[in-house]
Amino acid sequence: MKLTLTNHTFSTLLNSSFINLRRPFCSASLLSSSAPISVKPQVPIFLRPPIYSAKLSDLKKWHNWAKSVASSIGSSFVQSDNGPDSEILCRELKWFVEDVVEDKHWLFSEMGDGDERVKMRADLEELYCLWKQRIEERKPFQYVVGCEHWKDLVLSVEEGVLIPRPETELIVDLVSDLVSKNEDLRRGVWADLGTGSGALAIGIGRVLGNGGKVIASDLSPVAVAVAAYNVQRYCLQNKVELREGSWLEPLKDMEGKLAGLVSNPPYIPSTDIAGLQAEVGKHEPRVALDGGVDGMDALLHLCDGADLMLKPGGFFAFETNGEKQCRELVDYMKSNRSASLCNLEIIADFAGIQRFVIGFHR
Amino acid sequence: MSHFLRKSLSSFLYRPTLFCCRHFSHSHPHNTTSLFSPTWLSRNSYTNGLSPTRARFWASQPAVTEPSTSDGLTVEGIISNNWTILDENDGDWKSHAAAIAQSITLIKRRLQWKKLKVRLNMLSVQLNKEDLWDDPVRAGKINREHGSLLGKMKEVNGLERELLEHIEMIKLAREENHEELELESMKALLNMRRNAKEKEIEALLSEEHDSCSCYIEVQAGAGGTESMDWASMIMQMYKSWAQQRGYKVTVMEEMPGEVAGIKRATIKVDGEFAFGYAKSEIGVHRLVRISPFDSNKRRHTSFAAVAVIPNLGDQSSSVQINESDLRIERFRASGAGGQHVNTTESAVKITHIPTGVTATCQNERSQHQNKASAMAVLQSRLNQLEMARQAQLNSQHTQSLTDITWGSQIRSYVLHPYRMVKDLRTNYEVSDADSVLEGDLDGFIMSYLSASLDKNEDDA
């Protein structure tokens, strides 16, 4: 065997990501035994039971309609606000069908007279309604199907919860690299502030070792409910603890104790909100996007948090709006927190935009 | 009763020399790395404890004589009788016999029978030399190869004998009006037909990567919407074919055309022998029809190119890739990125800098998965490249691998003014074009695979 580590890693990733897609990790009964949650999270379509059915011909009729609607968009959304074009919408339609139809082989089959019935996880009428919302109201696709594929995870999302972005995946990679070389941090307590769907907390929870855990906080009860649901789906109840509250508030007991602090806080300047693409501006929670006049409100607060909460040698990583915020943040830390924070570094995302500020507590 | 008859039969079935060889069939060393090594033969295990003296003794015997029935019917004779081969279920004994004889002939071709006989004779001569064991290493090698080839020859001769024995039995049963025996022998013959078919397929698909899963790539030729539509018809044909064969089909990459069809697409076909079969499809496919996209209803000719790459998975022959040799590009909407943008577009393009080979995946739902899938495709392409390189080094390697450059037209699909699909390599043709486009490709594939054997034999 001449296999390199690289090949092996990739094949493992491939396998795990394919296997993990549809299978719920815990039985649904676990969900009821969780901490007091007032909001009941929605179940993503792909996890619902296939209790509906439709005639194949009717389903194809819907599919043709949905496809023609998607095609009619052309590049008009791109021109108006950099939204999706027909090609993207058609691909989303394919995924939509994958999530809804129990046996998607009908897509390929030209056989059959159309009278056979197809088992589905949503009513045909609901499909019309949802796709209309996708196109006419520009409802984000992830809210339509109730999930987002992020890293090798499939995370439940719904209105009121920020849809995790691929850029943010890099924070998990950074933490993963770090803890693989640092036993102390691997077994420590981490915090993810403003966790939203729980993406960062779950991603980090999966790379921590025995004894390591993540406290994930969010102001929004919907976010906490959805994050708890996702944590349970990945059976991380023992690794990820959810706390409701604003930023540092629910972590008072952890001052000077955290091994790591990560966050993807709202960082878009208030004046930019109006110009966002409709999927973001009209549907995603403003509280998760709007970072105040210059977008720095939460980020500055988090700098103070890193100073206060991290133990010596503790690590932090924050996502920002780009180069300008990265520089301002580093300047702020250098002039106000240089006694406690060190090894500051700016990291670019995959598009080459300076996106993250990372560093350590002395 | 029938047992008794069988015994009495064997006394006049074979010439004595045959028996002579048969007795040793259990004692030949088995060489797995021989020149001809179809998988079905490696199932037999030959014990490896032959003494030099004994080797010398049996190597001096005439190898094998062609078996025949009491009235002189041989396997070759059956073939030259040209008996019609009917479906398994409504076949009479002649039909079964012809099918089996055909399978045996094909297996022989796969083994390069004539060459094998010459080689075997040469090895026998070597084994008979007095000074053979002066160089024990070389002697062992010769001994092993001889044993392996002899084993293969015996297995084929065994099939031939079995076939003739069944025929003899049926004839005898008819002469004696023994219905029970006839029925039983027919059953045995049918069983043998199925077995032989299986061995034939295994013999056909015995090249190094034949058993692998594979990727099938289709690319539209010049000619705009009409050829993009053709490309998507071809892709649909392969999807249906693969599913009818019970393979799992996954779409890896798809670039839709502006109006209809696809510019290019890649599917992954998972299952045993997927590559072995699908490799027959490598090349350019031509369509002639009245284009539905032409308002003047004119006849159009379009082309689509098909490439097939084995998926070697974790096999040890995988090319080693250094992470530092890779450039990984992710497509993101232009602009600020991050929270500003919500797009489900997460394509990943990976370039292997030293070779310039690229792989793109955009159909997965996260960047992470797109990267993993693109990486798998890249790995396969690099493996393919490496295989082609080795094929050039090794002139014995098969033709198909070097044809990956999509150079040649292999098949023509005419929908107007008449309907016919014709393979230009084998001249195999079918007039029911619709069934072909619905995935009924096995006839084309099988005829190509056996034609490739002929070619190898001619080359040999």
Interface residues (C-beta under 8 A of the other chain):
Chain A: M1 K2 L3 T4 T6 N7 H8 F10 S11 L13 L14 S17 N82 P84 E87 I88 C90 R91 E92 W95 H105 F108 S109 E110 M111 P140 F141 Q142 E148 H149 W150 K151 D152 L162 I163 R165 P166 E167 E169 N264 P266 Y267 I268 D272 L276 Q277 E279 V280 E284 A288 L289 E319 N321 G322 D349 F350 A351 I353 R355
Chain B: Q236 K239 S240 Q243 V249 P256 G313 D314 S316 S318 Q320 I321 N322 E323 I328 R330 R332 A333 S334 G335 A336 G337 G338 Q339 H340 V341 N342 T343 T344 E345 S346 Q362 N363 E364 R365 S366 Q367 H368 Q369 A372 S373 M375 A376 Q379 E438
